[in-house]
Amino acid sequence: MTTLFQDLRFGLRMLAKNPGFTAVAVITLALGIGANVAIFSVVNAVVLKQLPYPHGDRLVWIAEFLPALKSNMTGGGDYVDWKEQNKTLAQITAYDESRSFNLTGRGTPARIHGAAVTSSFFSTLGVEPQLGRGFTAKEDQPNGRKVAVLMHAFWQQYCGSDPHVLGRTVTLDAVPYAVVGVMPASFRFPGDSQPKLLLPFGLDEVSERLRIRQHLVRIIGRLKPGVPVARAFADLDGIRKRARFPSLAAPGRAGSPAFGQPQPAPASGSGSVMQMFGTRGHPPTGRVHAVPGSPISPPQRAGISAQTFQSPQRVLPSHGAKTSPGGQAQHPSTFEGPPGWEIKVVPLAEHLAGNLRPVMLTMFGVVGLVLLIACANVAHLTLARASTRGREMAVRAALGAGRWRLVRQLLSESIVLALGGGVVGLLIAAWGVEAVTHLIPSSVGAGILNLARPHVDVTVLLFALGVSVLTGILFGLAPAVAAAGPGLAERLKDGPQALSHSPSGGWLRGALAVAELSLALVLLIGAGLLIKSFYRALTVDPGFAPERVLAMKISLTDARYPKPEQKLEFFSDVLRRVESLPGVRTAALGDSLPLSPYRVRLMIRREMVTRPGKTPGSNTVPMVRLTVSPAYFYTLGIPLLKGRTFTDHDDEQAPKVAVLNDALARRLWPGEDPVGRRLPLFADNLKIVGVVGNVRHNGPGEGVESEIYVPYLQVPENSMQLALRAAVSPASLISAVRGQISAIDPEQPVSNVATLEQTLSESFAPRRFNTLLLAIFGAIALALAAVGIYGVLAFSVTQRTHEIGIRMALGAQRSDVLKLVVGQGFRLTLMGVATGIAGALALTRLLSSLLYAVKPTDPPTFIAVSLVLTAVALLASYIPARRAAKIDPMVALRQE
Amino acid sequence: MANNGPCLIRMEGVTKVFFTDEVETHALSGVHMEIHKGEYVSIAGPSGCGKSTLLSIMGLLDSPTDGKYLLNETAVEDLGLSDRARIRNREVGFIFQSFNLIGDLNVYENVELPLTYRGMPSPERKQRVQQSLERVGMSHRVKHYPSQLSGGQQQRVAVARALVGEPAVLLADEPTGNLDSKNGDAVMDLLRELHRTGSTIVMVTHDARFARYAQRTVNLFDGRIVDEGEEQSTAGAPSAAGMA
């Protein structure tokens, strides 16, 4: 131990003696270690850390998933079955975090976000309100008492942190709710957004179980101690299958009515609905209802297909649906579900991390490469420095130091250096983790970041210490072994140059430079692919014109506008008033404007509209239904391709009409004109009156989906988005538009106010984030590699000064010397590029999921990036080459 | 003068002053000298007298502070770097005390190097390298690296490298300084042999025994020529029995 401290002390002294070397090495290492620690901090938060709930590792997210429809929600019937029959969960809760309400009676009316939760929500998560209590089972009934638990922020903002708030009421959608609890400030809701308050879900478990009337829910379970996720999956999947296939059910059990998926039940607010329709051979005449207790086997069922949601939360009554006073729609229950439904049981933390998890793990790999480059750089510096200490090592050996002793001494110095880099790296990381967290788009990581904010904690500090020590060993080992290697006697005789002249030293330095270049190339190609991908996404036509379009959401409540005519009147009034505003060119309404989540997804059987076997492909056609006002296409700049768009005459009394987008038209009637054809949907036989251009609804980097537009005058909705195209800056119209809406109904809030350009820009955020991070790390890698090759050649020139002198004495011109040095750099670069390309071919496929319209092996990117790296490397080689060409041969020859 | 051939090197009042900080060091002071083609001249004198500086100026590795220098009747004292390199390559062959072979190049490549800089085609280079190595008795070691050769062998390779370009003059700076007496004698015998076949040789040495190999010895002291005289005979010089 004493000798270790002696070595460390000596190491510190040596580093202090060479401040230039120390500074360059520490900064290089700090960049590498800092980047690693910063990314690790995020990985630690989103991947490694437990959720901030008691035994959070036992919480699982349970969902049914239909990839074809991007549906990821579960029916209340399955929840009830799982709740009653499971053997692997200690607790289970269902919730819907997408509720929103008009809050009145507390200042300016506001649209607020809430969540409906079952009474088991609190016990499942293991949390307790700070004031009051959670919900009782009685309150969590369909017609239970109207109660609410406030989130801490709501309590502060709207109740002034009143400690006597319990028992008082808050008015939501004109209905008073009694406050029974207040959650602590530390509580975070397990979702992408933080609701302001919690309400009882009030599931009708009997109806849900019988699939007569179902809600779509999100489910969290708490595993019993010691139960693995896989066993819970098997348990829940078995229950689900028995419910779908009554023949599998236990004898005597009144199996569930169908294996179809649940229909959404409505609520106020936003959300997307997926439904399925269709009959076998003839248009549907209405909904098919299951008879409770009389399970219908698949052959008996009318051919109505399945429905589900994309990401929604709230369920809207579909066109023609019977809406109950409570806002729940009567839905068919005997749907023959499309194939491919899967159940997912994953740790809640993994679910919440979502897409951020693979992205951050990829970035962790990326910064690992950056650290390796930094290590190679510092290894080279250390090697160069060790070469000047050949005589010192020889003297130590002559005095009896063994080889391991010498290696240890040099390694101690490296570790001291790396720890210095680690300390500075931590400072960089402390800033970097903030920057990275700030850059993470909310659409990617909000779920987990709401619960676990990345920061430098003890785990991160230990990681920094570990990575610093490992780094010190990594970059210090080769130089240490080389310096303490054989031939010490010769070094003692020949002096400091001996090591530098050793062929192994030159080989090692060259190998380090090649490694740096190849690693940098891998990162740069990755960055190049993402940049190209980003550019492609930026330049793709979204199918609509977002310029100068202002959008906002208006959600009417059934309590205030119980009749469809009232809703239509309100929205028509809004359109009239807004269009009359100076600066507004045109205005329109739609239930899901581009870039907002789809609300209604549905699926039809192809034979409903075509003769069986006439068109190839799947028998079911998924599509999205959009409810729009007549000026929608004009306002959003969506081109009309065939027929006509809607007019004010397409109202409730007029024949039911629809407009298809080009994708759906081609899918249903390939090569034919769809205008004038009929499409049976819901209870109506819609006449296709036009075809419009495709819209990349989910963003320019996403695919085109099949869309069917119906006129809002025929399909009145509670919640619509207002879009207006302005002749002036759209932001300047916000207050005027709000004023007009307030003039119609002072208690009607508007929400989600943004220009489409802003929304479009935000839709690029995930792609921008990935690209930016990789570009930053690629740039660091390029800079380090350039410094690396410069260092190798500069050192080589220093070591070869005498040789260059000889060459000049023999008649070498300056250009010969330039060629000599640049040629050396070029050879190393070529080797680096060759190995880098091989590495990139192997590794860039990991980026596949992040790319858009670019292959992971895109040749132009590979070539362009290789040329850039070669150019930078040659430039870095030119500097020492130029110095070499200026060597005075007399001085060089004397140097020996 | 010992040789009546045309004048190859003519120096008139060559002066070389080194400036170090504020100190002026006069390495050469008004040196007048002529060397004719085919001559074998040794430059002798104590350490620091300016021998190597004079040789460097002759070899165009350095330029005089003042004075004139004509090589092959061409004034070369004010030439640019590029022209000086070209002349060094074609007219001068250097033999250094420490051999100055390039460690990363093998024997063949070391000898070939001056021809490479001359832009000579490869077949011709190969032929001349082979001939040159045969002249010094090293053609059997073409693939060896300098570190695999003895000092005497390295110097013979260095001589071959100096000869390969068929320069007008061979400049040898203490060519035996790093060799034992046996190898030193062998190198001197080689130089004498080259002289006999027509080479012009200028050799710096501080060893009177080796100076006797030359036809003429120029003695320097404090940067000036203090004595110049022809050797009586080179026959008395020891002959080499062979080199290690």
Interface residues (C-beta under 8 A of the other chain):
Chain A: H501 P503 G506 H802 E803 I806 R807 M808 A809 L810 G811 A812 Q813 R814 D816 P889 M890 L893 E896
Chain B: S56 G59 L61 D62 L81 S82 A85 R86 R88 N89 R90 F94 F96 S98 N100 L101 I102 G103 D104 L113 P114 Y117 R118 R161 G165
